[in-house]
């Protein structure tokens, strides 16, 4: 990524399997399932009734202001994860050079729960119950704006809405900001609250599994709609070294593409996925055989898993069969615009701790999906470089490469 090198020095995660870096990692390596009956709204009218919801977050632990009631769920997640990340990076928000801290965020649905609530209020002809302050926060860009406001960050902020690949896009954009000198530190990631709109949409497409998400398994029947957030502190390596900060991993390459095929279906031969992975490897200057782990997009839908497998084999050739590939969506469900940010945090921890998370619920091999999917049990292995895939509606494909930081 040019002469400048960028590292991840802080991690914050909000997820259905645990909040905070350590709780998340413990659940991930244990193969804990975060999918349960949906509680945020009545699912009686729908074909399926399960999803991944964040249930144990205590916002007051992460906020110094009194603005919690005025924040919608996506901003709550993002602000809490930001607090976790900057503390993990060894920063005190009161002593940071706030004018030089940027915020890059990705999302699919934005503050959709807020919009849905407002719509219900109006349909029930109770306009007097609308909260004007809360109503002003429904648009997607309010998420990074509220994070900046909560912490006083004065650097550039942006919101990327490239659906399920948005977290990777935001991390790539963060590196661009650092490279250009427009920011000295960037808080990057993705945030998506549970959405009735997304749940209804994926149900209507018959893409939601009835009971279990089993990526790459012969009997897979779909994905689960979920929610969550991850925030990563990115800064130049030289600055991290100067202040004695721990570096989880270096951001080595970010490959982006669009397969220009279909609004919801991936290209049959994985053209966009192949281009994204190839671009990431080229930017990182890493040969395919030197990738030690692939965090798969791995939704659990029949076409996506088969096509991703085809694309991986195309890019990695003979090396594809020896590289561990796993899908943490088997545990978390699909957290939409937060997914690739959570998966980037996962890859950083994989590199740091030498453990690869499993693909749970894997029981039967599919001849069309014939790679090493780390079935059901985490694996101890040294990972020098990891690639994380994220593919989205509209053909928006991305691949992020993280590697062990060597000074």
C-alpha positions as a printed Julia matrix, in Angstrom:
407×3 Matrix{Float64}:
   0.0     0.0     0.0
   2.77    2.4    -0.91
   5.62    3.55    1.32
   3.41    4.21    4.33
   2.41    1.29    6.53
  -0.78    1.21    8.59
  -1.53   -0.92   11.61
  -4.52   -1.84   13.75
  -3.86   -0.87   17.35
  -7.35   -1.06   18.87
 -10.41   -3.29   18.48
 -14.01   -2.85   19.61
 -16.74   -5.39   18.86
 -20.48   -5.5    19.52
 -22.04   -8.79   18.41
 -24.68  -11.44   19.1
 -22.02  -13.73   20.64
 -20.33  -11.18   22.88
 -19.45   -7.54   23.38
 -15.88   -6.42   23.74
 -12.78   -7.97   22.21
 -12.23  -10.68   24.81
 -15.84  -11.84   25.18
 -16.21  -11.92   21.42
 -13.0   -13.89   20.9
 -13.78  -16.41   23.63
 -17.21  -17.13   22.11
 -15.78  -17.27   18.59
 -13.1   -19.82   19.41
 -15.59  -21.86   21.45
 -17.9   -22.02   18.42
 -20.78  -20.43   20.3
 -24.03  -19.93   18.39
 -25.54  -16.43   18.73
 -28.73  -17.18   16.78
 -32.04  -17.26   18.68
 -35.71  -16.38   18.4
 -36.1   -12.71   17.43
 -37.24  -10.48   20.28
 -37.2    -6.99   18.76
 -40.45   -7.44   16.83
 -43.22   -9.96   16.19
 -42.22  -12.45   13.47
 -45.54  -14.33   13.31
 -46.26  -13.16    9.78
 -42.89  -14.34    8.44
 -41.64  -17.67    7.16
 -38.74  -17.79    9.67
 -38.34  -16.51   13.21
 -34.65  -16.58   14.15
 -31.8   -14.11   13.86
 -28.77  -12.65   15.6
 -29.51   -9.87   18.07
 -27.2    -8.02   20.48
 -28.69   -8.67   23.9
 -26.23   -7.74   26.63
 -24.84   -4.34   25.68
 -24.9    -1.76   28.5
 -24.49    1.6    26.7
 -23.99    3.56   29.9
 -20.64    1.79   30.41
 -19.26    3.4    27.25
 -20.68    6.92   27.25
 -19.44    9.96   29.11
 -22.19   12.25   27.83
 -25.89   12.06   28.64
 -26.93   11.66   25.03
 -27.81    7.94   25.14
 -31.6     8.49   24.84
 -31.08   10.62   21.72
 -29.03    8.01   19.86
 -30.49    5.35   17.59
 -29.22    1.78   17.78
 -26.6     1.94   15.02
 -24.95    4.96   16.62
 -25.12    3.33   20.06
 -23.28    0.29   18.7
 -20.71    2.43   16.88
 -20.05    4.73   19.81
 -19.72    1.86   22.29
 -17.36   -0.05   19.96
 -15.34    3.14   19.4
 -14.89    3.57   23.16
 -13.73   -0.05   23.39
 -11.32    0.4    20.49
  -9.64    3.62   21.58
  -9.18    2.31   25.12
  -7.75   -0.92   23.7
  -5.34    1.18   21.63
  -4.13    2.94   24.76
  -5.66    6.31   23.95
  -7.45    8.6    26.33
 -10.13   10.43   24.33
  -9.54   13.57   26.37
  -5.87   13.66   25.35
  -6.06   12.67   21.68
  -5.37   15.23   18.97
  -9.09   15.28   18.23
  -8.88   17.55   15.18
  -6.8    14.89   13.39
  -8.98   11.84   14.16
 -11.18   10.68   11.28
 -14.19    8.35   11.28
 -15.02    5.95    8.43
 -18.1     3.79    8.77
 -19.95    1.31    6.59
 -23.57    0.18    6.73
 -26.32   -1.53    4.78
 -29.48   -0.3     6.44
 -28.34    2.71    8.48
 -30.71    3.53   11.34
 -33.51    1.45    9.85
 -35.07    0.55   13.2
 -35.67    4.23   13.84
 -37.26    4.71   10.43
 -39.46    1.64   10.98
 -40.58    2.96   14.37
 -41.42    6.37   12.9
 -43.41    4.71   10.12
 -45.41    2.63   12.6
 -46.21    5.74   14.64
 -47.49    7.58   11.57
 -49.48    4.57   10.32
 -51.21    4.45   13.72
 -52.02    8.17   13.32
 -50.04    9.29   16.35
 -47.78   12.0    14.88
 -47.67   13.79   18.23
 -45.57   10.91   19.59
 -42.73   11.48   17.13
 -39.54   12.71   18.8
 -38.09   15.45   16.53
 -34.6    14.96   17.98
 -34.6    11.22   17.39
 -36.24   11.59   13.99
 -33.29   13.68   12.82
 -30.96   10.7    13.25
 -32.56    8.2    10.87
 -30.22    8.79    7.9
 -27.13    6.58    7.56
 -24.6     9.41    7.79
 -25.82   10.18   11.31
 -23.88    7.13   12.59
 -20.33    8.48   12.02
 -21.57   12.01   12.78
 -22.82   10.89   16.18
 -19.55    9.05   16.88
 -17.58   12.21   16.06
 -19.91   14.27   18.22
 -19.68   11.88   21.17
 -15.86   11.94   21.21
 -15.18   15.37   19.72
 -13.33   14.01   16.69
 -12.69   16.84   14.24
 -11.13   14.97   11.31
 -12.93   13.81    8.14
 -15.96   11.56    8.55
 -17.64    9.37    5.96
 -20.32    6.73    5.57
 -20.0     4.0     2.95
 -23.21    2.26    1.9
 -21.92   -0.6    -0.23
 -24.12   -3.05    1.67
 -22.41   -6.18    3.01
 -18.93   -5.18    1.82
 -19.14   -1.74    3.45
 -16.86   -2.51    6.4
 -13.97   -3.44    4.11
 -14.62   -0.36    1.99
 -14.48    1.82    5.11
 -11.16    0.3     6.21
  -9.71    0.88    2.75
 -10.94    4.46    2.81
  -9.37    4.93    6.25
  -5.98    3.94    4.83
  -6.47    6.48    2.03
  -7.09    9.22    4.61
  -3.95    8.26    6.52
  -1.88    8.06    3.35
  -2.99   11.5     2.21
  -2.26   13.06    5.59
  -5.86   14.22    6.02
  -6.0    12.3     9.3
  -3.42   10.94   11.74
  -5.73    8.35   13.29
  -8.89    6.86   11.8
 -11.6     4.9    13.58
 -12.97    2.57   10.9
 -15.54   -0.19   10.69
 -19.2    -0.92   10.15
 -22.47   -0.78   12.08
 -25.92   -2.19   11.38
 -28.82   -2.6    13.81
 -31.32   -5.43   13.34
 -33.69   -4.43   10.57
 -37.26   -5.54    9.96
 -36.83   -4.31    6.37
 -33.79   -6.54    5.8
 -35.45   -9.46    7.59
 -38.59   -9.18    5.45
 -36.55   -8.74    2.27
 -34.34  -11.79    2.78
 -37.39  -13.82    3.82
 -39.19  -12.88    0.62
 -36.12  -14.02   -1.35
 -36.27  -17.37    0.5
 -32.66  -16.76    1.55
 -33.12  -17.2     5.34
 -32.42  -20.57    6.95
 -35.33  -22.01    8.94
 -33.26  -23.19   11.92
 -29.49  -23.44   11.35
 -26.91  -21.61    9.24
 -24.38  -24.12    7.89
 -22.04  -22.42    5.4
 -20.46  -24.69    2.76
 -22.36  -27.74    4.07
 -24.18  -29.9     1.52
 -27.5   -29.27    3.28
 -27.18  -25.51    3.77
 -30.47  -23.65    3.43
 -29.61  -20.0     3.87
 -28.37  -17.23    6.11
 -29.6   -15.4     9.2
 -30.18  -11.66    9.4
 -28.19  -10.25   12.29
 -26.82   -7.05   13.81
 -23.58   -5.77   15.25
 -20.62   -3.44   14.93
 -16.84   -3.41   14.91
 -14.51   -0.42   15.13
 -10.78   -0.58   14.44
  -8.2     2.05   15.36
  -5.84    2.53   12.39
  -2.7     4.62   12.5
   0.67    4.8    10.72
   3.1     2.16   11.92
   5.73    4.78   12.76
   3.31    6.54   15.12
   2.32    3.28   16.8
   5.98    2.37   17.31
   6.77    5.82   18.68
   4.11    5.61   21.37
   4.84    1.94   22.18
   1.44    0.7    21.1
   0.6    -2.94   20.45
  -0.11   -3.67   16.78
  -2.51   -6.53   16.15
  -1.86   -6.6    12.42
  -0.83   -4.49    9.46
  -3.31   -3.58    6.74
  -1.45   -4.85    3.68
  -3.97   -4.6     0.85
  -7.57   -3.8     0.01
  -9.04   -5.03   -3.26
 -12.35   -3.67   -4.57
 -14.39   -4.6    -7.64
 -17.88   -4.81   -9.08
 -18.98   -7.84  -11.04
 -21.6    -5.78  -12.98
 -23.82   -8.84  -13.17
 -27.03   -8.65  -11.12
 -28.5    -6.66   -8.24
 -28.75   -9.63   -5.85
 -26.97  -12.61   -7.48
 -23.19  -12.98   -7.77
 -21.57  -13.59  -11.12
 -21.82  -17.36  -11.82
 -18.06  -17.74  -12.2
 -17.27  -15.33   -9.37
 -15.8   -12.65  -11.61
 -16.09   -9.86   -9.04
 -14.8   -12.01   -6.18
 -11.8   -13.1    -8.24
 -11.0    -9.5    -9.15
 -11.26   -8.29   -5.53
  -8.96  -11.01   -4.18
  -6.49  -10.56   -7.03
  -6.42   -6.8    -6.51
  -5.85   -7.22   -2.76
  -2.97   -9.64   -3.3
  -1.4    -7.32   -5.86
  -1.64   -4.3    -3.58
  -0.23   -6.26   -0.65
   2.61   -7.68   -2.72
   1.82  -11.13   -1.34
   1.79  -14.34   -3.39
  -1.38  -16.47   -3.06
   0.56  -19.34   -1.48
   1.63  -17.04    1.36
  -1.92  -16.52    2.64
  -2.43  -18.68    5.74
  -6.14  -18.11    6.44
  -9.22  -16.98    4.53
 -12.17  -15.48    6.36
 -14.94  -16.35    3.93
 -18.0   -14.29    3.1
 -19.71  -17.64    3.69
 -23.36  -16.69    4.05
 -24.76  -20.23    3.99
 -26.84  -19.69    0.84
 -26.36  -22.37   -1.83
 -25.15  -20.12   -4.67
 -22.94  -17.76   -2.65
 -20.93  -20.52   -0.97
 -20.44  -22.47   -4.19
 -19.37  -19.4    -6.17
 -17.03  -18.17   -3.43
 -15.38  -21.6    -3.37
 -14.96  -21.46   -7.15
 -13.42  -17.99   -6.93
 -10.98  -19.01   -4.18
  -9.8   -22.0    -6.23
  -9.39  -19.76   -9.27
  -7.19  -17.28   -7.38
  -5.22  -19.67   -5.16
  -4.84  -22.67   -7.44
  -3.26  -25.7    -5.77
  -2.74  -23.71   -2.55
  -6.51  -23.35   -2.07
  -6.89  -26.84   -0.62
  -4.33  -26.34    2.14
  -5.53  -22.9     3.35
  -8.0   -22.94    6.26
 -11.25  -21.21    5.23
 -13.98  -20.49    7.74
 -17.2   -18.54    8.03
 -18.0   -16.88   11.35
 -21.48  -16.11    9.98
 -22.26  -19.68   11.06
 -22.16  -18.28   14.61
 -23.11  -14.61   14.25
 -25.45  -14.63   11.28
 -25.02  -11.91    8.68
 -24.45   -8.54   10.36
 -24.87   -6.73    7.02
 -22.62   -3.65    6.74
 -20.86   -4.62    9.98
 -19.94   -8.11    8.76
 -16.62   -7.43    7.06
 -15.54   -5.07    9.86
 -16.2    -7.79   12.45
 -14.39  -10.24   10.19
 -11.43   -7.84    9.9
 -11.28   -7.67   13.7
 -11.4   -11.47   13.71
  -8.48  -11.7    11.27
  -6.44   -9.29   13.39
  -7.01  -11.51   16.43
  -6.29  -14.66   14.41
  -2.89  -13.25   13.42
  -2.19  -12.04   16.95
  -3.24  -15.23   18.75
  -2.57  -18.07   16.32
  -6.07  -19.58   16.4
  -8.51  -19.96   13.52
 -12.25  -19.89   14.31
 -14.44  -22.75   13.1
 -17.34  -23.0    10.71
 -19.96  -24.49   13.02
 -22.93  -26.66   12.03
 -20.8   -28.31    9.32
 -21.78  -31.98    8.97
 -21.86  -33.05    5.3
 -19.32  -32.23    2.6
 -20.59  -30.7    -0.63
 -18.66  -31.86   -3.73
 -18.98  -28.3    -5.09
 -17.47  -26.86   -1.89
 -14.32  -28.88   -1.39
 -11.95  -26.72    0.67
 -10.84  -26.93    4.31
 -13.64  -25.11    6.13
 -12.33  -25.75    9.69
 -15.42  -27.77   10.64
 -16.9   -27.16   14.09
 -13.7   -26.87   16.14
 -11.21  -23.98   16.26
  -7.69  -24.76   15.11
  -4.35  -23.61   16.48
  -2.07  -22.51   13.64
   0.42  -19.77   12.87
  -1.09  -17.14   10.57
   1.27  -14.62    8.98
  -1.26  -13.24    6.51
  -5.05  -13.48    6.33
  -7.51  -12.55    3.6
 -11.09  -11.52    4.41
 -13.8   -11.62    1.74
 -16.99   -9.54    1.64
 -19.39   -9.62   -1.31
 -22.53   -7.51   -1.51
 -25.7    -6.84   -3.45
 -25.13   -4.72   -6.51
 -22.0    -6.75   -7.25
 -19.88   -4.8    -4.74
 -16.98   -7.11   -3.95
 -14.09   -6.56   -1.58
 -11.13   -8.42   -0.11
  -8.92   -7.19    2.72
  -5.47   -8.57    3.54
  -3.98   -8.25    7.02
  -0.52   -9.49    7.89
   1.67   -9.86   10.93
   3.38   -6.58   11.69
   7.14   -6.83   11.54
   9.06   -3.67   12.4
